[in-house]
């Protein structure tokens, strides 16, 4: 979106925009103002006429874009864009003569002043370009030409007695002097006695010491005060040159700027947060009332001090604070904590944010601080509450582990004796019910084992015992247990091996437990078909462990929670499958401990594939 005059208002103070418009409308020379990116915001009619841009919507366009509208001035526009960049880099007012060719022939010479304006954070804001036509002056005598090229202002040439030999009125208001023809008049007759005395002293100074002598004076008019700056230089042995520069708008603008700054300081004074402004060397230039109240000092006791004055001994890294403030001064906003020491000895924590500002035309750092004692107290109370909760959770986990351990001892006896009773039973009734006791005892033991395993995982007490083993040996051991699992006649368990030798360095027991959990889960949800398990090759180089079934499958919604504790795909009260829903959760946690990630692929009525990779698996070719 193109820039408009409203952009200036967005980026700065509205009052500054009003002042800017007054300046623009009161200058007769060529005038243009651009934003920080070189887009034209305003140009007066003389500027547009010079470059033959009348009627063109120039606002928001850069010189390189305006070049497309004028074949004749395209090179001039591109050169202006380069000289604008040079003016920005100087970071101060620049002044040069520029020779502008005319499309109808000839040229015009302008004394061009470029004034870069920056935002408080140091970024570019606006560039003011003012050009005064000095073409005629360049054709006059060399001694006049050299002067007017440097100072294109109205000037007098006077003899040693103060009589005017020459007078050139370039832009001087007609009402300044009440004499229409000044040649031959004495300057004493034109000025009040106090002002003439200033000129007389200037003549004496340059006569005795040479150089240039500047004076400022004020004239009263019907419209109010007018302010001027005059510079006097010895021209020849018995002649003097005095330039007259109208600085009324500058003085008024400075006054308004001071008023504007005072308003900003009033705003700072009204804030509840403590505000400090520091110079490059970290000395306080200003503190607001909130800062005085926070520390108990008067502002006069703090101005000229550094943050070290407000720091309790040994509680702040002052070297780090200096480094953070340096970064702020260089345009990098900082946020940090600082322990403050009040006048009455009270120590308190505060959070501080610091950034770059312009303070009376100079770079400075503004720091805004807030007492966070209550916040720190609340954080401490939360930490204590968290510690209590963690301790409670640890005690709960410990109790659960003890409870499950104590339950397993009598349960193992029940399972053992029911198995013996089932084997040695002499009648079908006893054999049948002892078998039920045995099966349900195993189910209960699995639940207790899962509960204990989950408690250990939550407590972070699962220990890994890594060892080197061959996959074929691992599969043989796994098959021994798998063959004892209770499955229907319509389900087939199929172990998968590969031709190459595979060596593994991991926790064999945990890996075995993971695979058995996944296989039991597959059996639980498969009524018929093949359940395959083991390892498979991935991209002809990597192996992954897997369990794949032809069971009921898992819905897309259920895939989002199947690894959560106490969750099962079938959530009805009368679930057809037992268990607490911890098997997959434990498997996922154990895979994670081994350095891998358990994943699943599944579709309803098309079965499921659980698979994972772990480090330490090597194929031997």
Secondary structure, 3 states (H helix, E strand, C coil): CCCCHHHHHHHCCHHHHHHHHHHHHHCCCEEEEEECCCCEEEECHHHHHHCCCCCCCCCCCCHHHHHHHCCCCHHHHHHHHHHHHHHHHHCCCEEEEEEEECCCCCEEEEEEEEEEEECCCCCEEEEEEEEEECHHHHCCCHHHHHHHHHCCCEEEEEECCCEEEEEECCCCCCCCCCCCCCCCCEHHHCCCHHHHHHHHHHHHHHHHHCCEEEEEEEEEECCEEEEEEEEEEEEECCEEEEEEEECHHHHHHHHHHHHHHHHHHHHHHHCCCEEEEECCCCCEEEECHHHHHHHCCCHHHHCCCCHHHHECCCCCCHHHHHHHHHHHHCCCCEEEEEEEECCCCCEEEEEEEEEEEEECCEEEEEEEEEECHHHHHHHHHHHHHHHHHHHHHHHHHHHHHHHHHHHHHHHHHHHHHHHHHHHHCCCHHHHHHHHHHHHHHHHHHHHHHHHHHHHHHHCCCCCCCCEEEEHHHHHHHHHHHHCCCCCCCCEEEEEECCCCEEEEEECHHHHHHHHHHHHHHHHHCCCCEEEEEEEEEECCCEEEEEEEECCCCCCCCHHHCCCCCCCCCCCCCCCCCCCCCCHHHHHHHHHHHCCCCCEEEECCCCCEEEEECCCCEEEEC
